[in-house]
Amino acid sequence: MKALVIIPTYNEIENIERMLRLVPDLYEGLEVLIIDDGSPDGTAAVVKQLQEQDSRTHLIERKGKQGLGSAYVTGFKYAIKNGYDYVLEMDADFSHNPHDIPRLIEAAQKYDLVIGSRYSNGVNIVNWPIKRLLISYFASKYVRIITGMPVKDPTGGFKCFKRQTLGAIDLDKIHSGGYSFQVEMNYRAWCKGFRIKEIPIIFTERMNGVSKMSKAIVWEAAWMIWYLRALRLFGKL
């Protein structure tokens, strides 16, 4: 069994060393792929140093900020090409607890896509301002209503795919660049009949570094839902 954790980075020098020293030891056969979008703070240089110490660490460097969605698509193609059985998404800032990784992988042995859910068992978010919490919570309900997808946390970014699930999705047709990418991947998997499981996690706002959330990302997510719905109605999803 081989599993790969994909972590996109941009200016995560305050978090990346601790993350890479922790994650590979959490599960047998687990490796990490960093997709760095030209971080000016030297994130990639730290990863390269750690690569010399641990062959389970991998790095793809890209020029400039190309977006969360394209970073994950790059990582997915790498995972498929190199024969990983399970492919995980996770943030670099410890908002996702790395110790939950084994829970996601073990659930993925029975399901095709496992989502670490902030909302499947109440609201499990720490240190968010109430405005951001309400936006996220009601955005999740909005997605469920428009798409009909029975996922309580469709925008969450901590998840585990089976390789076969990713292989059935045409990654070259992924339209989303920002956080709507999470919704699009879930929706495409669901429309193809894959089994999706949510397991509760506790999401903790980052302690170091700067959040990448912006108004443009929120607006992209809002209209992308309708676009995906239209694609499905016309049989083009």
NORLIN-V512860 format. One record per residue. N is the residue number from 1. PHI is phi as a letter, one per 30 degrees, with the letter a starting at -180 (* if undefined). PSI is psi as a letter, one per 20 degrees, with the letter a starting at -180 (none if undefined). NEAR is the number of other C-alpha atoms within 12 Angstrom. Layout:
n,phi,psi,near
N,PHI,PSI,NEAR
N,PHI,PSI,NEAR
//
This chain:
n,phi,psi,near
1,*,p,18
2,b,p,24
3,b,q,39
4,b,p,44
5,c,o,46
6,c,p,46
7,b,o,45
8,d,q,44
9,b,q,45
10,a,o,36
11,h,l,29
12,c,k,38
13,d,h,26
14,d,i,25
15,c,h,29
16,d,h,39
17,d,g,28
18,d,h,20
19,d,g,37
20,d,h,40
21,d,i,24
22,c,g,25
23,d,g,36
24,d,h,31
25,d,j,21
26,d,i,25
27,a,p,26
28,d,p,17
29,i,j,23
30,c,p,32
31,b,r,37
32,b,p,46
33,c,o,45
34,c,p,46
35,c,o,44
36,c,p,41
37,c,l,30
38,i,l,26
39,e,o,26
40,d,i,20
41,d,i,19
42,j,j,23
43,e,g,33
44,d,h,34
45,d,h,24
46,d,g,31
47,d,g,37
48,d,h,25
49,d,g,20
50,d,h,26
51,e,h,24
52,d,h,14
53,c,h,15
54,b,o,22
55,d,i,20
56,d,i,29
57,c,p,35
58,b,q,34
59,b,p,36
60,b,p,29
61,c,p,28
62,b,q,23
63,d,o,16
64,i,r,17
65,d,o,23
66,c,i,24
67,j,q,30
68,d,g,35
69,d,g,34
70,d,h,29
71,d,g,40
72,d,h,43
73,d,g,35
74,e,g,30
75,d,h,37
76,d,g,44
77,d,h,26
78,d,g,28
79,d,g,32
80,d,g,27
81,d,h,15
82,c,j,19
83,i,k,20
84,d,q,31
85,d,h,31
86,b,p,43
87,b,p,48
88,c,q,46
89,c,q,44
90,a,q,41
91,d,q,40
92,d,i,43
93,c,j,33
94,i,j,31
95,d,h,33
96,c,p,36
97,d,o,32
98,e,h,38
99,d,i,23
100,d,i,30
101,e,g,40
102,e,h,30
103,d,g,27
104,d,g,41
105,d,g,41
106,d,h,26
107,d,h,27
108,d,i,33
109,d,i,25
110,c,i,19
111,b,r,28
112,d,h,35
113,b,p,42
114,c,p,44
115,c,p,44
116,d,o,45
117,c,p,34
118,d,i,34
119,b,j,30
120,d,i,24
121,b,m,16
122,i,b,15
123,c,o,24
124,c,m,26
125,b,p,30
126,c,p,20
127,i,k,16
128,c,q,21
129,d,q,13
130,e,h,13
131,d,g,11
132,d,h,19
133,d,g,22
134,d,g,17
135,d,g,19
136,d,g,30
137,d,g,28
138,d,h,21
139,d,h,29
140,d,g,35
141,d,h,24
142,e,g,28
143,d,g,35
144,d,g,24
145,d,g,18
146,d,g,24
147,c,h,31
148,i,j,22
149,d,p,32
150,d,l,24
151,b,p,35
152,d,h,35
153,b,m,42
154,d,i,48
155,c,j,39
156,d,q,42
157,c,j,38
158,c,o,44
159,a,r,50
160,b,p,47
161,c,q,46
162,d,q,40
163,e,h,34
164,d,h,27
165,d,g,32
166,d,h,37
167,d,h,28
168,d,i,23
169,c,p,29
170,d,n,21
171,d,h,28
172,d,i,17
173,c,j,20
174,d,p,32
175,c,h,30
176,d,q,33
177,c,h,28
178,c,b,34
179,d,i,38
180,d,i,38
181,e,h,36
182,d,g,41
183,d,g,46
184,d,g,43
185,d,g,47
186,d,g,46
187,d,g,39
188,d,h,36
189,d,g,34
190,d,g,30
191,d,h,28
192,d,j,24
193,i,j,17
194,d,q,27
195,d,p,28
196,c,p,37
197,b,p,33
198,c,p,31
199,b,p,34
200,d,p,29
201,b,r,33
202,c,p,27
203,c,p,30
204,c,p,23
205,e,q,24
206,e,q,23
207,c,h,18
208,b,q,18
209,i,a,22
210,b,p,19
211,d,q,19
212,c,j,23
213,d,q,18
214,b,r,14
215,d,h,14
216,d,h,16
217,d,g,23
218,d,g,25
219,d,h,20
220,e,g,25
221,d,h,33
222,d,g,32
223,d,h,23
224,d,h,31
225,e,g,39
226,d,h,25
227,d,g,26
228,d,g,35
229,d,g,27
230,d,g,16
231,e,g,21
232,d,g,20
233,d,h,13
234,c,j,10
235,i,k,11
236,c,j,14
237,d,none,24
//
